[in-house]
């Protein structure tokens, strides 16, 4: 199951037919484009200009904005905000995460929904380890995953070897993620007036209601606690392929 199907399972059936959705940290825009193709009104937002360049190709015709996820200052126009692919794990401290929650709350209409995911300690211990080497279009790619459980920090290293005009060069990238404490996440949501509706866990590729120590990833579904959506015109099905 992929991100489009997860959203179709847990979020989209709860939305009005004319819902306006913000894809926060939209990255290369693949999910943004899939939502648009499913006739869902969507706007993409990301902090990286380079990512948005890819998103313009993957989500043609979709409005795209460059802004910081921690403080993007949009008015309360959205029926839903989604933030996928462990994007919020890249916020490395609790205050940054809380600031993002406050920005999300401010841009949601009363009763609007917030759907996001986070990697768990078990997921990091299970998946974030080892070195991988592969060839990509004739280039050598080297990746390394490492999790520091005592610090609750995960590190991803990438090195790309390329040849240009007879010389060899290397591009390197380092990304960090924070394993956020679930209790602190719940407290941050509550302080931002985002009421937690449900939590789902991913275990062996299957999404289950609730979560336990074997959950590799958690999906959170929240509601803007200042009110509820008024229209009864909900989607009967969410078919995003």
N, C-alpha and C positions, 0 to 999 in steps of 0.2 A: 504494500500500500504506500502511496506517495502523499506529498503535502496537499495536492489538490483534492485527493480523496478524503484525507483527514479533515480538511475544512468542510467538505461536502457532508461529512458524517456528523461533525460536532457543532458547526457554526451556521452554515448556510440555511438549513431548514428553519431556523429561528428568525430569519430576516424577512422584512416586508419585501414585496415585489419591486418596489421603487427605492430600496435601501441604497444609501451612499456609504461606501466602504473605504477606509484608509488602510492601505498596505504599508505599514510602518517598517522601515528597514527593508525595503522591497528588493534591494540588491540588483541582480541582473534582470528582474522583471518577469521571470517565467511564470510565477504564480499570478502576478498582476495581469499578465496577458491572458492567462487561462480564465480568470474571473471575468475579464472584459469579453472574451469570446462566449462566455455563458450568459451574456446580456446583463451582467451585474455592473452597476455604476461604481467605478473604482478610481482612486487617485493613489499614486505611488509616491513615497517619500523615502529618501536615503541621504546619508551624510557624505557619500562618495560621488564625486563628479564622474569618475571613471565607471563606476557601477551604473550610473544613470545613462551613460552613453550606450551600454549594452541594453539597458531597459528600454530605450527608445526603439531598438530593433525588435525586442521580444514582446513589447506591448505597444504597438503602433496606435496612435490616436489617443492614448491614455495620458491625462495630465500628470506630469512628474515634477516633484519639488525637491530641492536640495536643502536639507536642514538637519540640525542635531536632534537625535531622538530624545535627548535629555530635556530639551527645551525648544519646542517647535512652535509654540504660541499660536495655535489655530483656534478659531471660534467654534462654538458648539453646533456644528453642522452635520456631524457624521452619525449614522445609525450603528456603525460598528467599526472597530479598529482591530486589525489582526497583525501579529508580529511573530513570524515563524523562523524555523531553522536555527534554533537556539541563539537568535540575535541578541536577546537580552543578557545572555551569559557573557557577552563582550563588555557589558558595563561592570567595571571591576570593583565597585564599592557600593554599599547600601544607599548612600545619599544619591548617587547617580541613578540607581534603580528607582528610588522614591521620586526623584525629579521627573523621570520618564512617566511614572504612574500618574503624577499630577498633571502633566501635559496631556496624557491620554484622557483623563477625566474631564479636563477643560474643553476638549474638542468633541466630546460625545453629547448627543442630545439626551434629555431625560429618558432613562431606561435603555440607553444605547449599550451595546455589548462590546466587551474586550476579550479577545481570544489570543493566547500566547503560549509558548512552550519554553521549558528549561531542561537542560541536561541535569541529571542527578549524580550524586556521589557514586552510586552503583554503575551508572552508565559510563562515567569517566574511568572508573577502575576496569571496566570490561572492555571498552573500546579505545580509550586514549592511551595506547602503548605500542611500542615497536617502531621499526623503520621500514619504509617501503620505497622500492626503486622501480621505475617504469620508464618506458620511452613514449613520448608524446610528440607525434608528427616529426620524428627524427631527433627530438631533443631529449636529453636525459633529465628526468625529474626525480628528486629525492625528497621524501617527506619523513618527518619524525613527530610522533605524538608522545607526550609525557604528562602525567598527572601527579601533582604534589598533594596528597591527601591531607597532610598536616597543615598546609597553607590553604587548602581548598582552591588551588589554582591549577589550570591546565595550560600547556604550551604546545603550540603547533608551529613547526619549522618547515619551510619549503625552500628548496634550492633548485633553480633551473639553469642548466648549462646550455648555452647557445653559441653558435658560430657565426661570425660576421666578418666578411672580407678577409677570410683566412685566419682570423684570430678567435680565441675562445674567451667567452665572458660568462659571468655568473650573476643571476638575479636571485636575491634572497628576501624572504618574507618571514616575519615572526608575528604570530597572533596569540593573545592571551585570552583565557576565559575564566570566569569566577563561578564556582559551584555555590549558588546562593542557598542559604538556609531556608527551608520551607516556612518555618514559623515567622522569619523576618519578612519573607515575601507576603505572607498573609497580613502582617501588621502594616506593611507599606501600602497594600491595596486598601485596607480599611482606612488608613489616614488620608488616602486620596479619594475617599468616598466611592470606592469601587467594591461592590458587594459580590463575594464569591458565590457563584451558582453551583459549580461542579468542578471536580478535578478528575482527569483521566490519566491512566498510566499506560506506558508502552512496554510490553513484555514479549520478547521473542517475535517482534514484528506485529503483534496484535494489540489493539487498543482495548483496554478494559476500564470499566467504571471504577473509580477509586484508585488507590495506589498502595503499594507496600514496599518492602525493602528490595524487591526484585525489579522494580520499575526503572527502566533505563532512561526514560524521558517522561516529564509530566506536562500535561496540557491543562491550562487554566481557562475557565470560562467565567467571566465576570459581567456585572451590570452596573451602569451608572446609578447609584443609589438615590439620586434626586427625583426619580419617577420612573414610569414605565411607558413603553411605546404604546400609542393609542390605537393604531390601525390594526384590524383583524386580518388584513390581507397578507397572510404569510404564504411562503412558497410551499407547495405540496411536496416537491422533491428538489434536490440539489444535484444536478447532473453536470459535474465539471470533469471532463475527461482529458 
